[in-house]
C-alpha cells in the first residue's frame, strides 16, 4: 500500500481507489492534505495492467469458446481482481516526476 512521503501515513485501500480514479496523476493526502503524485513507473505499470483483462477475455474466448454467461462473468471477476490488486502497484511521491522517453 502506498504511503504519503510527507507525513508517512499508509493510505487505506478504499482511499487509494477512490482518489486515483481521476485521470490526473496528483492526489491530496487524506491525512495531511499535501499533494502527492503518482510515480511514472506506477503509471506505466497500471496502464499496462489495465489492458491485461481485455487480452485474457479475448484469449479465453478463442481458446475455450465461452458461452454468453461466461463472457459476462469473466470481466466482472477480472474487474474485482484488478481493483483488489491496484493499490499494491501504486507508489506516491512529493514531486511530479516527468516521464522520460
Secondary structure by P-SEA (a helix, b strand, c coil): ccccccccccccaaaaaaaacccccbbbbccccccccccaaaaaaaaaaaaaaaaaaaaaaaaccccaaaaaaaaaaaaaaaaaaccccbbbbcccccccc
